[in-house]
């Protein structure tokens, strides 16, 4: 095994150890979650897809609906469907600078 694959293997093993038994019921806000949390909670979303979600959000602004995830490279309708009940989309608060 290459030393370069060790971090990925370590991430996988640790995620198995710390995922709570009730993870099936856990929900996550795609507008505030970091990549590690997205990968841990969402089915079919690993570190690369989770990073793509965060990157898309940072470039394009907050998601307005769960279906907006379909615009993220690597996330398709099946992944969205599997996670429909786990995803929350918060409405971001306007900062005082935006109001002026």
C-alpha angles and dihedrals in degrees: 000000000000119000087232091066094050096087091052092048091047091050091051095048093046092048089055091052098049102038105112119233089244092056090117089070096042116114129203135201109230091201095059108023123106122230095260092055093047091051091048097049107033123077114236093012116114130175095286096049091043090052089050090054092052092044092050091049092050093050099040105028129246123336114256096199141004090255089064087076087076086075091063114096109249096019114102139171094276093055091047092048093050091052101036094114093045098054125088122186112203123199106239117234117243114246119233089250092058092051094056 
